């Protein structure tokens, strides 16, 4: 049994991920922006805990990190929360995973939700500081963060996952990929030990793919972390 945090878990891929993990007997802590979204009879009783906070606000991200402390060290943290709405994209998609990772006790496994759209993201980090980034940019940056962490912390594995273009509220009803497959890779990475590579993978449907070259470039990884540290006042190490 593993202790696992899933952010953005009220609906969509996050909700599906959390439910699948709980169904498998794991202790799941769910993060939601608004607890009123948890309306079902089992929506509180089946969880190890419920953490609340708006990941579009830096102070609330810090608050989410403080709430996680009462659960101790997580076996896995799945940074699922994401948005395509500007201007929240940068903070929710990139800054929040960075700050939560930096402020929380280092978990055994980190999993960041990416997107195939990260391949058209920009390496111009002035977009991050100026707040002018696109969704594609933010997904390139969170992919880079995940792969940077893969070699940064001993005892913590880190992966990025493309869940596919699935028919969620964000993906739209006409999205062509399989909804069930959209969460299975995250669940597998969070709970299985026979994963190859053990860290640093970019995954799509339990198969590794080649990500944007910049995401594996150590110089770009270092520049991104430096910019995130400067923007947030939070050091990664």
KEPA-849415 format. One record per residue (C-alpha): residue number from 1; residue in one letter; x, y, z. Coordinates in Angstrom, 3 decimals, always signed. Example, Ala and Ser with C-alpha at 12.3 -4.5 7.8 and 13.67 -1.06 7.14 Angstrom:
BEGIN
SEVO  drenba  vexpa        px        py        pz
SEVO       1      A   +12.300    -4.500    +7.800
SEVO       2      S   +13.670    -1.060    +7.140
REM end
This chain:
BEGIN
SEVO  drenba  vexpa        px        py        pz
SEVO       1      X    +0.000    +0.000    +0.000
SEVO       2      X    +1.373    +3.388    -1.005
SEVO       3      X    +0.644    +6.907    +0.261
SEVO       4      X    +0.002    +9.066    -2.805
SEVO       5      X    -0.924   +12.712    -3.393
SEVO       6      X    -2.862   +13.672    -6.520
SEVO       7      X    -3.328   +17.359    -7.305
SEVO       8      X    -6.336   +18.631    -9.217
SEVO       9      X    -8.284   +15.522    -8.244
SEVO      10      X   -11.893   +16.705    -8.173
SEVO      11      X   -12.695   +15.775   -11.778
SEVO      12      X   -11.185   +14.600   -15.066
SEVO      13      X    -7.856   +12.809   -15.207
SEVO      14      X    -7.019   +13.694   -11.616
SEVO      15      X   -10.282   +12.278   -10.341
SEVO      16      X    -9.869    +9.143   -12.425
SEVO      17      X    -6.301    +8.699   -11.196
SEVO      18      X    -7.245    +9.131    -7.544
SEVO      19      X   -10.197    +6.753    -7.844
SEVO      20      X    -8.115    +4.070    -9.563
SEVO      21      X    -5.464    +4.276    -6.849
SEVO      22      X    -8.046    +4.096    -4.063
SEVO      23      X    -9.754    +1.149    -5.762
SEVO      24      X    -6.391    -0.635    -5.695
SEVO      25      X    -6.168    -0.146    -1.930
SEVO      26      X    -3.705    +2.732    -1.748
SEVO      27      X    -3.913    +5.617    +0.702
SEVO      28      X    -4.774    +8.614    -1.453
SEVO      29      X    -4.629   +12.259    -0.458
SEVO      30      X    -6.489   +14.418    -2.937
SEVO      31      X    -5.948   +18.081    -3.621
SEVO      32      X    -8.915   +20.139    -4.812
SEVO      33      X    -9.326   +23.841    -5.335
SEVO      34      X   -12.889   +23.843    -4.048
SEVO      35      X   -14.013   +21.138    -1.576
SEVO      36      X   -17.605   +21.623    -2.717
SEVO      37      X   -16.613   +19.743    -5.876
SEVO      38      X   -16.424   +16.598    -3.757
SEVO      39      X   -20.127   +15.909    -3.540
SEVO      40      X   -20.488   +12.116    -3.663
SEVO      41      X   -21.134   +10.034    -0.572
SEVO      42      X   -17.704    +8.419    -0.826
SEVO      43      X   -15.826   +11.556    -1.775
SEVO      44      X   -14.371   +12.074    +1.690
SEVO      45      X   -14.547    +8.680    +3.370
SEVO      46      X   -12.435    +6.895    +0.761
SEVO      47      X    -9.561    +9.382    +0.934
SEVO      48      X    -6.699    +9.410    +3.385
SEVO      49      X    -7.102   +13.175    +3.350
SEVO      50      X    -8.343   +16.173    +1.397
SEVO      51      X    -6.117   +19.204    +0.826
SEVO      52      X    -7.499   +22.457    -0.535
SEVO      53      X    -5.992   +25.486    -2.213
SEVO      54      X    -5.924   +27.488    -5.437
SEVO      55      X    -2.769   +26.562    -7.361
SEVO      56      X    -3.055   +29.772    -9.363
SEVO      57      X    -2.044   +31.733    -6.233
SEVO      58      X    +1.497   +31.486    -4.859
SEVO      59      X    +0.430   +31.968    -1.213
SEVO      60      X    -2.129   +29.189    -1.556
SEVO      61      X    +0.440   +26.886    -3.158
SEVO      62      X    +2.523   +27.388    -0.038
SEVO      63      X    -0.563   +26.581    +2.007
SEVO      64      X    -1.085   +23.355    +0.093
SEVO      65      X    +2.520   +22.400    +0.849
SEVO      66      X    +1.950   +23.068    +4.564
SEVO      67      X    -1.144   +20.865    +4.537
SEVO      68      X    +0.820   +17.958    +3.084
SEVO      69      X    +3.219   +18.003    +6.039
SEVO      70      X    +0.717   +16.306    +8.359
SEVO      71      X    +0.856   +13.147    +6.219
SEVO      72      X    +4.625   +12.727    +6.323
SEVO      73      X    +6.620   +11.519    +3.344
SEVO      74      X    +4.590   +10.476    +0.318
SEVO      75      X    +5.500    +7.422    -1.690
SEVO      76      X    +4.383    +9.282    -4.806
SEVO      77      X    +3.209   +12.762    -5.766
SEVO      78      X    +1.277   +13.142    -9.012
SEVO      79      X    +1.278   +16.741   -10.224
SEVO      80      X    -1.906   +16.445   -12.252
SEVO      81      X    -3.507   +19.885   -11.862
SEVO      82      X    -3.456   +21.937   -15.045
SEVO      83      X    -5.289   +24.603   -16.977
SEVO      84      X    -5.433   +26.088   -20.455
SEVO      85      X    -6.783   +29.393   -19.175
SEVO      86      X    -4.562   +32.462   -19.312
SEVO      87      X    -3.086   +34.006   -17.197
SEVO      88      X    -3.247   +31.088   -14.721
SEVO      89      X    -1.383   +28.670   -17.011
SEVO      90      X    +2.131   +29.551   -15.897
SEVO      91      X    +1.398   +29.317   -12.199
SEVO      92      X    -0.815   +26.218   -12.230
SEVO      93      X    +1.093   +24.228   -14.847
SEVO      94      X    +4.703   +25.085   -13.985
SEVO      95      X    +5.121   +27.178   -10.846
SEVO      96      X    +2.856   +25.053    -8.639
SEVO      97      X    +4.645   +21.747    -9.353
SEVO      98      X    +7.966   +23.493    -8.745
SEVO      99      X    +6.981   +25.138    -5.447
SEVO     100      X    +5.180   +22.094    -4.072
SEVO     101      X    +8.117   +19.872    -4.946
SEVO     102      X   +10.566   +22.293    -3.344
SEVO     103      X    +8.588   +22.761    -0.122
SEVO     104      X    +7.353   +19.223    +0.481
SEVO     105      X    +9.320   +16.384    +2.008
SEVO     106      X   +10.966   +14.679    -0.962
SEVO     107      X    +8.739   +11.772    -2.062
SEVO     108      X    +9.962    +8.475    -3.426
SEVO     109      X    +8.389    +9.238    -6.806
SEVO     110      X    +7.377   +12.358    -8.696
SEVO     111      X    +5.090   +12.303   -11.731
SEVO     112      X    +4.331   +15.464   -13.712
SEVO     113      X    +1.557   +15.684   -16.291
SEVO     114      X    +2.899   +16.897   -19.612
SEVO     115      X    +1.286   +17.074   -23.048
SEVO     116      X    +2.280   +16.295   -26.618
SEVO     117      X    +1.890   +20.054   -27.110
SEVO     118      X    +5.081   +20.575   -25.101
SEVO     119      X    +6.982   +19.870   -28.329
SEVO     120      X    +5.938   +23.266   -29.698
SEVO     121      X    +6.783   +25.090   -26.472
SEVO     122      X    +9.344   +27.885   -26.307
SEVO     123      X   +12.699   +27.847   -24.548
SEVO     124      X   +12.522   +31.634   -24.169
SEVO     125      X   +12.240   +31.878   -20.387
SEVO     126      X   +11.563   +35.598   -20.622
SEVO     127      X    +8.001   +34.459   -21.304
SEVO     128      X    +7.916   +32.940   -17.837
SEVO     129      X    +9.112   +36.071   -16.080
SEVO     130      X    +6.890   +38.325   -18.195
SEVO     131      X    +3.804   +36.149   -17.779
SEVO     132      X    +3.295   +35.801   -21.536
SEVO     133      X    +3.702   +32.030   -21.892
SEVO     134      X    +1.400   +29.753   -23.860
SEVO     135      X    +0.030   +26.413   -22.688
SEVO     136      X    +2.647   +24.693   -24.861
SEVO     137      X    +5.409   +26.655   -23.128
SEVO     138      X    +4.232   +25.702   -19.652
SEVO     139      X    +4.106   +22.031   -20.583
SEVO     140      X    +7.629   +22.150   -21.998
SEVO     141      X    +8.800   +23.734   -18.766
SEVO     142      X    +7.099   +21.247   -16.435
SEVO     143      X    +8.464   +18.401   -18.558
SEVO     144      X   +11.926   +19.927   -18.210
SEVO     145      X   +11.423   +20.230   -14.456
SEVO     146      X   +10.437   +16.569   -14.170
SEVO     147      X   +13.461   +15.404   -16.138
SEVO     148      X   +15.789   +17.735   -14.249
SEVO     149      X   +14.631   +16.262   -10.939
SEVO     150      X   +15.329   +12.755   -12.231
SEVO     151      X   +19.058   +13.250   -11.759
SEVO     152      X   +18.973   +15.832    -8.977
SEVO     153      X   +17.777   +13.949    -5.898
SEVO     154      X   +19.056   +10.565    -4.813
SEVO     155      X   +16.192    +8.389    -3.633
SEVO     156      X   +13.537   +10.175    -5.706
SEVO     157      X   +12.534    +9.059    -9.181
SEVO     158      X   +10.845   +11.547   -11.489
SEVO     159      X    +8.898   +11.125   -14.715
SEVO     160      X    +6.761   +13.150   -17.131
SEVO     161      X    +3.581   +11.717   -18.646
SEVO     162      X    +1.633   +12.647   -21.752
SEVO     163      X    -1.878   +11.383   -20.940
SEVO     164      X    -3.061   +11.912   -24.503
SEVO     165      X    -5.764   +14.187   -25.827
SEVO     166      X    -8.628   +12.733   -23.857
SEVO     167      X   -12.315   +13.754   -23.585
SEVO     168      X   -12.275   +15.600   -20.279
SEVO     169      X   -13.646   +19.048   -19.585
SEVO     170      X   -10.292   +20.521   -20.617
SEVO     171      X    -9.748   +18.181   -23.573
SEVO     172      X   -13.248   +18.561   -24.960
SEVO     173      X   -15.879   +15.996   -25.861
SEVO     174      X   -14.380   +15.391   -29.304
SEVO     175      X   -10.897   +14.453   -28.081
SEVO     176      X    -9.762   +11.298   -29.900
SEVO     177      X    -7.695    +9.459   -27.264
SEVO     178      X    -8.961    +6.828   -24.849
SEVO     179      X   -10.102    +8.329   -21.541
SEVO     180      X    -9.289    +5.214   -19.508
SEVO     181      X    -5.747    +5.104   -20.871
SEVO     182      X    -5.325    +8.740   -19.834
SEVO     183      X    -4.688    +7.884   -16.183
SEVO     184      X    -3.254    +4.365   -16.319
SEVO     185      X    +0.368    +5.387   -16.865
SEVO     186      X    +0.332    +7.684   -13.832
SEVO     187      X    -1.129    +4.926   -11.657
SEVO     188      X    +1.459    +2.449   -12.925
SEVO     189      X    +4.419    +4.773   -12.387
SEVO     190      X    +3.220    +5.628    -8.874
SEVO     191      X    +2.837    +2.041    -7.717
SEVO     192      X    +5.153    -0.285    -9.655
SEVO     193      X    +8.838    -0.876    -9.038
SEVO     194      X    +9.719    -2.630   -12.300
SEVO     195      X    +9.757    +0.523   -14.432
SEVO     196      X   +12.425    +1.016   -17.090
SEVO     197      X   +13.881    +3.585   -17.078
SEVO     198      X   +13.554    +3.841   -13.308
SEVO     199      X   +13.683    +7.624   -13.544
SEVO     200      X   +13.781   +10.335   -16.178
SEVO     201      X   +11.214    +8.869   -18.567
SEVO     202      X    +8.806   +10.726   -20.807
SEVO     203      X    +5.816    +8.399   -21.096
SEVO     204      X    +2.763    +7.924   -23.274
SEVO     205      X    +0.513    +4.937   -22.550
SEVO     206      X    +3.237    +3.113   -20.589
SEVO     207      X    +5.766    +3.510   -23.404
SEVO     208      X    +8.646    +5.951   -23.420
SEVO     209      X    +8.888    +8.563   -26.141
SEVO     210      X   +11.466   +11.179   -27.055
SEVO     211      X   +10.527   +14.570   -25.605
SEVO     212      X   +11.518   +18.039   -26.787
SEVO     213      X   +15.353   +18.087   -26.819
SEVO     214      X   +15.485   +21.101   -24.504
SEVO     215      X   +13.791   +19.140   -21.718
SEVO     216      X   +16.832   +16.851   -21.519
SEVO     217      X   +19.408   +19.614   -21.879
SEVO     218      X   +21.171   +20.156   -18.557
SEVO     219      X   +21.935   +23.803   -19.299
SEVO     220      X   +18.294   +24.595   -20.055
SEVO     221      X   +17.186   +22.634   -16.991
SEVO     222      X   +19.498   +24.718   -14.816
SEVO     223      X   +18.299   +27.990   -16.350
SEVO     224      X   +14.663   +27.036   -15.803
SEVO     225      X   +15.235   +26.186   -12.170
SEVO     226      X   +17.143   +29.433   -11.668
SEVO     227      X   +14.264   +31.449   -13.155
SEVO     228      X   +11.701   +29.604   -11.027
SEVO     229      X   +13.767   +30.202    -7.901
SEVO     230      X   +14.007   +33.911    -8.725
SEVO     231      X   +10.294   +34.220    -9.537
SEVO     232      X    +9.052   +32.425    -6.417
SEVO     233      X   +11.723   +33.046    -3.815
SEVO     234      X   +11.736   +29.282    -3.206
SEVO     235      X   +14.953   +27.313    -3.544
SEVO     236      X   +14.733   +23.773    -4.855
SEVO     237      X   +17.534   +22.384    -2.677
REM end
